[in-house]
Amino acid sequence: MAKYIADTAQSQYRIGSVLDQMANPQAALEEHFKCLAIRESLVGEGHLDTADTYYGIAAATLHNQTRNNNRKSNNYKAKNALKHDRNCLAIR
């Protein structure tokens, strides 16, 4: 059963990555956060799969930032992306 749950998380991560490449970072973030919830419950916060998910969230957040002209919002999103990048690095 756990393998199927892990496969679901991986599928959501890949969908999120494709959506990000298709210039839909908001939908990408939704998929990455679904993946994160599964991976944290399945393997915990300190696992490399969870780190990869944090990286995907950071990338989609930054891509979302570049599409938004609101400077105040961009600063918040950049800090949020940096938080997820740091989570990823802490695990790796």
N, C-alpha and C positions, 0 to 999 in steps of 0.2 A: 504494500500500500504506500509506503513512504517513497518508493521509486516513482510512482505515478504522481505523487504530489510534487516531487522534485522536478519531474518532467514538465508539469504544469507551470511551475515557477520559471523554468528555462524557456518555455514557450512564451510566457508573458514578457520575459526579458527581451527575447528576440523581436517580438512584436513591437515593444517599446523602442528598440533600436531602429527598426525599419520606419516606424512613424517619425522618429527624430530625423532620419535621413530624408524623409518625404516632407520636411519642413512643417511638421505638426508636433512641436515639442510639448505642448500641453497634454495631448493624448498620450504621448510617450511617457511623460511623468506619471500619469495615471497607471499605466501598465507596469512601470518600474516600481512604483510604490506597492502595487499588488504583489509583485515578485518579492519585494523586500519583506513584506509581512509573512509570506510563506517561508522564505529562507530563514528569517529570524526565528520563527517557531520551530522549524525543522532542524537547523544546524547551529543556530545561535548567532550572536552578534560578532563573534571573533573568527568566523570561518571565511575562507577565501571566496566562496560563492557569494557571501554577503558583501564582501569588499567589492566584488565586481558590480553588484547591484548599486552600491553607493556611487561607484564611478559612472554608471549609466545615468543615475539621477543627477549627478553633477554636470555631466555633458548636456543633458536635455535642459537643465536649468540655465546653463550658459547660452545655449542656442536660443532659448526662449528670450533671454535678455537681449540678444542682438536684434531681435525682431520687435523690440519694444522701445519706443523713443522716450519714455518717461525716465528721466535721470534718477529720481529718487527711487523709483521701483527697480531700476537697473542695479543700483547700489545694494539694495536689499537682496535681490536675486543673486548677485555676485557673492555676497557674504554667505548666502544659503548654499550656493554651489561649492564654495570653498570649504564649508563645514562638511559636506559629503565627501569631497576629495580627501580631507584630513581623516575622516573615518576610514576611508578605503586604505590610506597609507598606514594608519595605525594598525590595521589588521595584517597587512602584508608585511 
